Amino acid sequence: MTPSIALQQQQSIGDWLADAAYRHPSAALTVEGCATSVAEVDVLAGRSAAGFRALGLVPGDRVCLVMSAGVEALAVWFGLARAGLVEVPLNPGSGSQLLRYCIEQSGATVVVCDGEREAAVRECLQGVDAVRHLVVAGPGAAGTDRRGPEGRGARVHRVTLDEVLDHAADTSCDVDPASAAVILYTSGTTGPPKGVLLSHRANINLARHTVSLLEYTAADRLYSVFPLYHSNARYCSVMAAIESGADLVMHRRFSASRFWDICREHGITAFNYQGAMMSILHKQPPRPDDADNPVRLGFGAPCPPEIFADFERRFQVRLTEIYGSTEVSIVTDMPPWDRKIGTAGNESENYQVAVVDAGDEPVAAGTTGEIVVRPKKPGWMFDGYHRMPEATATSWRNLWFHTGDRGYLDDEGFLTFVDRLKDTVRRRGENISSWEIERVVGQHSDVAQVAAYGVPSELSEEEVMVAVVPRDGRTVDPAGLVAHCSGALTSFAVPRYVRRVEALPMTPSQRVEKYRLRAEGVTEDTWDSQGRQND
């Protein structure tokens, strides 16, 4: 018999997965063309849990994953959860300095990596004394020396993932649902990455809320292009599919030109979006079969309000916007029966939301301030930043979690996200919203993508700079672009610098890596409206 609802609320991820495998054993999970089922993942999780326990790990130990999305990554993820171990999924494309920082800061004793990344991971492990085991997965795992040469991680015991999985499945799930299941590292745009501690029940709560909000059933087929070290793919795609019995298709990369053909090929009924994804899709040349697709729902944020209605009409898909973060899941939502386009919806049933000034005093409706939130129930938000008590205390003060985001509430309680507190340009004593600049520049007919950011000014503070990607077959005239902005933006927000680029540096979650653009600054190919750069 399946557990009661009351018992389900107290489940660990291992218990939850076993329950889902009982209810939806044949639900298919296809990751980068490799198919498995929920029942098979449950078996792999049991074998994985036993294998990691055989390495001498005990509940609470941390294990870093440097793996691309795949069935093996699912086996490790759910196996660690079943064993009561804390998973630390990292971006496999990270540079060596960032990987080393996260491995060391997490205090992991085991690292699991894909075979082709073993050499790079070993370089990162030099001098990291806490790591005892390196588990190597996939092609390249076999036939390598079990210990590295001297000075190259020689003290780290090497084992293949196949050997870890070569154990009888351990089905015991005596794990506290309130204990930590995962550490997800933030992108660290304003400082070193922070490890967000999330419990088993926080993960399950987010998956169940997603299913309830979007009314997913076993008849759905979900699609995700986001990585498994990101909460979007993990809880709003993988775990949401397992919870509802829906099939899931995952790809490691987003292809704008093939997106709708992929949806048609796989019978996709719903997909997740974030970052610039919706703008990129909307900028694709119109096709006569745009509306001929099986998708009923898109879910995420943000879809620019100026394209929202046209996107729904053109592709015949309904969009549901939310607001949340790694630390706090779906803070606001916009169910089909209560929508206001251009907002992220009203506060969800699980959170209280307010907007405050610098002194943490609530501001009037329509006034921009910092978005702060707190849960209405236990087990819905993060438990702190790993080994960062000061950062935890700073973010959680005066009984509210401070998101670091700017926004405003209207008189009906609908939340509009404006930008990150730090994603602003300080010019002539004015704080300028990058989001506002990007929205105006993005409306230019020749612009496919845009990023707005500040660069140092010879007059102190900053000047406004934009990097733009032209639409296919077009070019961007910098002077014309600045003229387009004049009048639409206040004078001090009109970009001084325009740089034309072939592509913006993006994270796998389709967010622009502005720190790279800021570091490059005013390049030789940058156009300056004041005439001091080459055209």
Secondary structure, 3 states (H helix, E strand, C coil): CCCCHHHHCCCCHHHHHHHHHHHCCCCEEEECCEEEEHHHHHHHHHHHHHHHHHCCCCCCCEEEEECCCCHHHHHHHHHHHHCCCEEEECCCCCCHHHHHHHHHHHCCCEEEEEHHHHHHHHHHHCCCCCCCEEEEECCCCCCCCCCCCCCCCCCCEEEEHHHHHCCCCCCCCCCCCCCEEEEEECCCCCCCCCEEEEEHHHHHHHHHHHHHHHCCCCCCEEEECCCCCCHHHHHHHHHHHHHHCCEEEECCCCCCCCHHHHHHHHCCCEEEEECCHHHHHHCCCCCCCCCCCCCCEEEEECCCHHHHHHHHHHHCCEEEEEEECCCECEEEECCCCCCCCCCCCEECCCEEEEEECCCCCECCCCCCEEEEEEECCCCCECCCECCCHHHHHHHEECCEEEEEEEEEECCCCCEEEEEECCCEEEECCEEEEHHHHHHHHCCCCCEEEEEEEEEECCCCCEEEEEEEEECCCCCCCHHHHHHHHECCECHHHCCCEEEECCCCCECCCCCECHHHHHHHCCCCCCEECCCCCCC
